[in-house]
Each structure stands twice: as structure tokens, then as C-alpha cells.
Amino acid sequence: MQLEDEIEQIAITKPTPLKRLTASLNCIRKSLMELKDYIIQNPLVDQQEEIHFFKQIKPKFYCLQIFEIEVYNINSAIPSGTEDDILAYYLGELKIVQRFFNQNQFHYHYYRMDAEELDKLYFVRGTENQSVLIPVVPDLDPTFSTNCDYIFSKIRAYEMLRDYLLAIVGKSGLENDGKYLRHGRKRDPLNWTGDTINLVELAYGIYVTDQLNGGKVSLADIVYWLETSLHVDLSRYYRRFEDIKRRKSKSKTFYLDHMRTSIHQRIDDGNAHVPTNTRKI
């Protein structure tokens, strides 16, 4: 996105945090105004287009404003002290981010599952907002806001903020849970490079066999754990599972079957007789 490139350039060229924040916010607000003007001049043709705009498009812009302000506030309050003091501060900020996700768990799961059942309530302008399913949000321009585009923007921003803080903590030799890496452990991040549908299959396998926390964990939590651990986007995991269920040309558990076959092959190879390496004299 062009706006993200502009913000990245600002981060490179502006010498102080305040100047970077000011320039970034000016850039973001200009883009939001242009987006609003475009919608005024080119009205959304139907309800589905309106839902798509306020659920997917606007939050991509507005989340950057929330993120830039949060990063500035966090970095402006870094305590004086030892490296451990600073690490403790960043870990505390990570807990605040996690508290936000916990407090907005319903809407976060709705966002991550890419659910659609409440879209008309959440992303259509002028919809009644007295339902308990509507989050409390600031008073916003009713011509350019819906009941939930703000909370979706904030969720996006806090996911970015979480990744930002984890990157800082990781550079300090800490894992995501705050524990020091053991001596000699590789610190490079592990990234899922296989097909995402395979990881979705694995996530469901872990879930239905109760492998984590004695089975007292939600599927969404398992997906979140895999995403953050392996740096992969599984936001549409529910739809990918529908693809798995519709498989006809191959096994519905194709990846797990392949994994089982590969493990058996590895065991057989390990048990095979390996001839002594000899040579003629």
C-alpha cells in the first residue's frame, strides 16, 4: 500500500520521534480525507459494497493512525534504568496489548474468523447501536463510520503493535513468554513456509485431539498461537477448513496422512541396515 511506503520513508528521513509522528499522522489523515472524498463522489452502490469498504478497506488506513500514536506513547515512556528494567517495561506493554484482545474477545474472534453473520449490524452506516454486541467506541463521523469499523481498525493496529513489541523483545534475547533463550539456541525466527491449508489441517488436528492445556483451549487460541509462533496469516482458517471438507480428488486429511507416511519412512530408513563403508587396499 502506498501509504505504508510513505510512512516508512518518513521513519527514515525524520530525525526525532515527535517529527516522525507529526509527519506520519498528517500523511495518514490526508489519505483518510481523500478516501472519504472518494466515497462522497462515488457513493457505495449497495449494502455488500458498504460492508466490504467499512470492514476491509477503511480499517487498513485507520489502523495506521492508531498504531503510530501507540508506538510514540510507548517509546516516550521508556523508563531510565537497566536493560532488565527496560525489558520489563516492554513485557508490561505486551500484557496491556493482550488485555485488549481479552477484553474484546468476541469481536476479535469475529475478526479472525472472518465471520459475516453480524456484518449488517457492524458495517452499515446508520444501524441501531444499542445492542450489547456493539462495542463502546468514540463518537465518530456518522457519514464515514459504522458501529465496528473503529474496533476492527484498533484490532489491526494492536496486532501490529504486538508484533512490534515482540520484535523488540526478541532482539533482547527473550522469547515471547519473556524467558531467556537457552545457550546455543538459534534466535532466527521460525516461519511457516508450507501451504497455509496444511497448517490449518494441523491446527484442527491439535484441537480435536485435546493436545494443549488438557483440551481446555479454543480453536481460535490454537490458531493464534500458530500464527504468532510461525509468523503466518491464518485469518481465514474457517474457510480453509471448508475447503478441506470439500476435498474429493485426495484424502481430506492429505497433509496429516503425508506426515504419517513420512514419519514411517524415516523410521524404516533409520532401522535399515547400513553397510560398513569399506574400501579395497
FIKE-210458 format. One record per residue (C-alpha): residue number from 1; residue in one letter; x, y, z. Coordinates in steps of 0.5 Angstrom, whole numbers, plus 500, padded with zeros to 3 digits. Layout:
// residues N
+-----+-----+-----+-----+-----+
|   n | res |   x |   y |   z |
+-----+-----+-----+-----+-----+
| NUM |   A |   X |   Y |   Z |
...
+-----+-----+-----+-----+-----+
END
This chain:
// residues 281
+-----+-----+-----+-----+-----+
|   n | res |   x |   y |   z |
+-----+-----+-----+-----+-----+
|   1 |   M | 500 | 500 | 500 |
|   2 |   Q | 503 | 507 | 498 |
|   3 |   L | 501 | 510 | 505 |
|   4 |   E | 505 | 505 | 508 |
|   5 |   D | 511 | 506 | 504 |
|   6 |   E | 510 | 514 | 505 |
|   7 |   I | 510 | 512 | 513 |
|   8 |   E | 517 | 508 | 512 |
|   9 |   Q | 520 | 514 | 508 |
|  10 |   I | 518 | 519 | 514 |
|  11 |   A | 521 | 514 | 519 |
|  12 |   I | 528 | 514 | 515 |
|  13 |   T | 528 | 522 | 514 |
|  14 |   K | 525 | 525 | 520 |
|  15 |   P | 531 | 525 | 526 |
|  16 |   T | 526 | 526 | 532 |
|  17 |   P | 520 | 521 | 535 |
|  18 |   L | 516 | 528 | 535 |
|  19 |   K | 517 | 530 | 528 |
|  20 |   R | 516 | 523 | 525 |
|  21 |   L | 509 | 522 | 529 |
|  22 |   T | 507 | 529 | 526 |
|  23 |   A | 509 | 528 | 519 |
|  24 |   S | 506 | 521 | 520 |
|  25 |   L | 499 | 523 | 522 |
|  26 |   N | 499 | 529 | 517 |
|  27 |   C | 500 | 523 | 512 |
|  28 |   I | 495 | 519 | 515 |
|  29 |   R | 490 | 524 | 516 |
|  30 |   K | 491 | 526 | 509 |
|  31 |   S | 490 | 519 | 506 |
|  32 |   L | 483 | 518 | 510 |
|  33 |   M | 481 | 525 | 508 |
|  34 |   E | 482 | 523 | 501 |
|  35 |   L | 478 | 516 | 502 |
|  36 |   K | 472 | 520 | 505 |
|  37 |   D | 472 | 525 | 499 |
|  38 |   Y | 472 | 519 | 494 |
|  39 |   I | 466 | 516 | 498 |
|  40 |   I | 462 | 522 | 497 |
|  41 |   Q | 464 | 523 | 490 |
|  42 |   N | 463 | 516 | 488 |
|  43 |   P | 457 | 513 | 493 |
|  44 |   L | 458 | 506 | 495 |
|  45 |   V | 453 | 502 | 490 |
|  46 |   D | 450 | 497 | 495 |
|  47 |   Q | 450 | 494 | 502 |
|  48 |   Q | 455 | 489 | 501 |
|  49 |   E | 460 | 494 | 498 |
|  50 |   E | 459 | 498 | 504 |
|  51 |   I | 460 | 493 | 509 |
|  52 |   H | 467 | 491 | 505 |
|  53 |   F | 469 | 498 | 505 |
|  54 |   F | 468 | 499 | 512 |
|  55 |   K | 470 | 492 | 514 |
|  56 |   Q | 476 | 491 | 510 |
|  57 |   I | 478 | 498 | 507 |
|  58 |   K | 478 | 504 | 512 |
|  59 |   P | 481 | 500 | 517 |
|  60 |   K | 487 | 499 | 513 |
|  61 |   F | 488 | 506 | 513 |
|  62 |   Y | 486 | 508 | 520 |
|  63 |   C | 490 | 503 | 524 |
|  64 |   L | 496 | 506 | 522 |
|  65 |   Q | 494 | 512 | 526 |
|  66 |   I | 492 | 508 | 532 |
|  67 |   F | 499 | 505 | 531 |
|  68 |   E | 503 | 511 | 530 |
|  69 |   I | 500 | 514 | 536 |
|  70 |   E | 501 | 508 | 541 |
|  71 |   V | 508 | 507 | 539 |
|  72 |   Y | 510 | 514 | 540 |
|  73 |   N | 507 | 514 | 547 |
|  74 |   I | 510 | 507 | 549 |
|  75 |   N | 517 | 510 | 547 |
|  76 |   S | 516 | 516 | 550 |
|  77 |   A | 515 | 513 | 557 |
|  78 |   I | 521 | 508 | 557 |
|  79 |   P | 524 | 508 | 564 |
|  80 |   S | 531 | 510 | 566 |
|  81 |   G | 535 | 504 | 569 |
|  82 |   T | 538 | 498 | 567 |
|  83 |   E | 537 | 493 | 561 |
|  84 |   D | 532 | 489 | 565 |
|  85 |   D | 528 | 495 | 567 |
|  86 |   I | 527 | 497 | 560 |
|  87 |   L | 525 | 489 | 558 |
|  88 |   A | 521 | 489 | 564 |
|  89 |   Y | 517 | 495 | 561 |
|  90 |   Y | 516 | 493 | 554 |
|  91 |   L | 514 | 486 | 557 |
|  92 |   G | 509 | 490 | 561 |
|  93 |   E | 506 | 493 | 555 |
|  94 |   L | 506 | 487 | 551 |
|  95 |   K | 501 | 485 | 557 |
|  96 |   I | 497 | 491 | 556 |
|  97 |   V | 496 | 489 | 549 |
|  98 |   Q | 494 | 482 | 551 |
|  99 |   R | 489 | 485 | 556 |
| 100 |   F | 486 | 489 | 550 |
| 101 |   F | 485 | 482 | 546 |
| 102 |   N | 482 | 479 | 552 |
| 103 |   Q | 477 | 485 | 554 |
| 104 |   N | 475 | 485 | 546 |
| 105 |   Q | 475 | 477 | 545 |
| 106 |   F | 468 | 477 | 542 |
| 107 |   H | 470 | 482 | 537 |
| 108 |   Y | 477 | 479 | 536 |
| 109 |   H | 474 | 472 | 534 |
| 110 |   Y | 469 | 475 | 530 |
| 111 |   Y | 475 | 479 | 526 |
| 112 |   R | 480 | 473 | 526 |
| 113 |   M | 474 | 468 | 523 |
| 114 |   D | 472 | 473 | 518 |
| 115 |   A | 465 | 472 | 520 |
| 116 |   E | 459 | 475 | 517 |
| 117 |   E | 453 | 474 | 521 |
| 118 |   L | 453 | 481 | 524 |
| 119 |   D | 456 | 485 | 518 |
| 120 |   K | 450 | 489 | 517 |
| 121 |   L | 450 | 491 | 524 |
| 122 |   Y | 457 | 492 | 525 |
| 123 |   F | 459 | 495 | 518 |
| 124 |   V | 453 | 499 | 515 |
| 125 |   R | 452 | 506 | 517 |
| 126 |   G | 446 | 509 | 521 |
| 127 |   T | 445 | 502 | 524 |
| 128 |   E | 442 | 502 | 531 |
| 129 |   N | 448 | 502 | 536 |
| 130 |   Q | 444 | 500 | 543 |
| 131 |   S | 446 | 492 | 542 |
| 132 |   V | 450 | 489 | 547 |
| 133 |   L | 454 | 486 | 541 |
| 134 |   I | 456 | 493 | 540 |
| 135 |   P | 463 | 496 | 543 |
| 136 |   V | 463 | 502 | 546 |
| 137 |   V | 467 | 507 | 541 |
| 138 |   P | 469 | 514 | 541 |
| 139 |   D | 464 | 519 | 537 |
| 140 |   L | 466 | 519 | 530 |
| 141 |   D | 463 | 522 | 524 |
| 142 |   P | 457 | 518 | 522 |
| 143 |   T | 457 | 519 | 515 |
| 144 |   F | 464 | 516 | 515 |
| 145 |   S | 464 | 511 | 520 |
| 146 |   T | 460 | 505 | 523 |
| 147 |   N | 459 | 501 | 529 |
| 148 |   C | 465 | 497 | 529 |
| 149 |   D | 470 | 500 | 523 |
| 150 |   Y | 474 | 503 | 529 |
| 151 |   I | 474 | 497 | 533 |
| 152 |   F | 477 | 493 | 527 |
| 153 |   S | 482 | 498 | 526 |
| 154 |   K | 484 | 498 | 533 |
| 155 |   I | 485 | 490 | 533 |
| 156 |   R | 489 | 491 | 527 |
| 157 |   A | 493 | 496 | 530 |
| 158 |   Y | 494 | 492 | 536 |
| 159 |   E | 496 | 486 | 532 |
| 160 |   M | 502 | 491 | 529 |
| 161 |   L | 503 | 493 | 536 |
| 162 |   R | 504 | 486 | 539 |
| 163 |   D | 509 | 484 | 533 |
| 164 |   Y | 513 | 491 | 534 |
| 165 |   L | 514 | 489 | 541 |
| 166 |   L | 515 | 482 | 540 |
| 167 |   A | 521 | 484 | 535 |
| 168 |   I | 524 | 489 | 541 |
| 169 |   V | 524 | 484 | 546 |
| 170 |   G | 526 | 478 | 541 |
| 171 |   K | 532 | 483 | 540 |
| 172 |   S | 534 | 483 | 547 |
| 173 |   G | 535 | 475 | 547 |
| 174 |   L | 528 | 474 | 550 |
| 175 |   E | 522 | 469 | 547 |
| 176 |   N | 515 | 471 | 547 |
| 177 |   D | 514 | 469 | 554 |
| 178 |   G | 519 | 473 | 557 |
| 179 |   K | 524 | 467 | 558 |
| 180 |   Y | 531 | 468 | 556 |
| 181 |   L | 534 | 463 | 550 |
| 182 |   R | 538 | 457 | 553 |
| 183 |   H | 545 | 458 | 551 |
| 184 |   G | 547 | 456 | 544 |
| 185 |   R | 539 | 456 | 542 |
| 186 |   K | 538 | 459 | 535 |
| 187 |   R | 535 | 466 | 535 |
| 188 |   D | 533 | 467 | 528 |
| 189 |   P | 525 | 467 | 528 |
| 190 |   L | 522 | 460 | 525 |
| 191 |   N | 517 | 462 | 519 |
| 192 |   W | 512 | 457 | 516 |
| 193 |   T | 514 | 456 | 509 |
| 194 |   G | 509 | 451 | 507 |
| 195 |   D | 502 | 452 | 505 |
| 196 |   T | 497 | 455 | 510 |
| 197 |   I | 492 | 450 | 509 |
| 198 |   N | 497 | 445 | 511 |
| 199 |   L | 498 | 449 | 518 |
| 200 |   V | 490 | 449 | 518 |
| 201 |   E | 489 | 442 | 518 |
| 202 |   L | 495 | 441 | 523 |
| 203 |   A | 491 | 446 | 528 |
| 204 |   Y | 485 | 442 | 527 |
| 205 |   G | 488 | 436 | 529 |
| 206 |   I | 491 | 439 | 535 |
| 207 |   Y | 485 | 442 | 537 |
| 208 |   V | 480 | 435 | 536 |
| 209 |   T | 485 | 431 | 540 |
| 210 |   D | 486 | 436 | 546 |
| 211 |   Q | 494 | 436 | 546 |
| 212 |   L | 494 | 443 | 549 |
| 213 |   N | 492 | 445 | 556 |
| 214 |   G | 488 | 438 | 557 |
| 215 |   G | 484 | 440 | 552 |
| 216 |   K | 481 | 447 | 555 |
| 217 |   V | 483 | 451 | 550 |
| 218 |   S | 479 | 454 | 544 |
| 219 |   L | 481 | 453 | 537 |
| 220 |   A | 482 | 461 | 536 |
| 221 |   D | 487 | 461 | 541 |
| 222 |   I | 491 | 455 | 538 |
| 223 |   V | 491 | 459 | 531 |
| 224 |   Y | 493 | 465 | 534 |
| 225 |   W | 499 | 461 | 538 |
| 226 |   L | 501 | 458 | 531 |
| 227 |   E | 500 | 465 | 527 |
| 228 |   T | 505 | 469 | 533 |
| 229 |   S | 510 | 463 | 533 |
| 230 |   L | 511 | 462 | 526 |
| 231 |   H | 509 | 469 | 523 |
| 232 |   V | 504 | 466 | 518 |
| 233 |   D | 497 | 469 | 517 |
| 234 |   L | 491 | 464 | 518 |
| 235 |   S | 486 | 469 | 519 |
| 236 |   R | 481 | 465 | 514 |
| 237 |   Y | 482 | 459 | 517 |
| 238 |   Y | 475 | 457 | 518 |
| 239 |   R | 474 | 458 | 510 |
| 240 |   R | 480 | 454 | 509 |
| 241 |   F | 477 | 448 | 513 |
| 242 |   E | 471 | 448 | 509 |
| 243 |   D | 476 | 447 | 503 |
| 244 |   I | 479 | 441 | 507 |
| 245 |   K | 472 | 438 | 508 |
| 246 |   R | 470 | 439 | 500 |
| 247 |   R | 476 | 435 | 498 |
| 248 |   K | 475 | 430 | 493 |
| 249 |   S | 481 | 428 | 489 |
| 250 |   K | 485 | 427 | 495 |
| 251 |   S | 484 | 425 | 502 |
| 252 |   K | 481 | 430 | 507 |
| 253 |   T | 487 | 429 | 512 |
| 254 |   F | 492 | 430 | 506 |
| 255 |   Y | 497 | 433 | 510 |
| 256 |   L | 497 | 429 | 516 |
| 257 |   D | 497 | 423 | 512 |
| 258 |   H | 503 | 425 | 509 |
| 259 |   M | 506 | 427 | 515 |
| 260 |   R | 505 | 420 | 518 |
| 261 |   T | 508 | 417 | 512 |
| 262 |   S | 514 | 421 | 512 |
| 263 |   I | 515 | 419 | 519 |
| 264 |   H | 514 | 412 | 518 |
| 265 |   Q | 519 | 412 | 512 |
| 266 |   R | 524 | 416 | 517 |
| 267 |   I | 523 | 410 | 522 |
| 268 |   D | 524 | 405 | 517 |
| 269 |   D | 530 | 409 | 514 |
| 270 |   G | 533 | 409 | 521 |
| 271 |   N | 532 | 402 | 522 |
| 272 |   A | 535 | 400 | 515 |
| 273 |   H | 542 | 396 | 515 |
| 274 |   V | 547 | 401 | 513 |
| 275 |   P | 553 | 397 | 510 |
| 276 |   T | 560 | 398 | 513 |
| 277 |   N | 564 | 403 | 509 |
| 278 |   T | 570 | 399 | 506 |
| 279 |   R | 575 | 400 | 501 |
| 280 |   K | 580 | 396 | 498 |
| 281 |   I | 587 | 397 | 500 |
+-----+-----+-----+-----+-----+
END
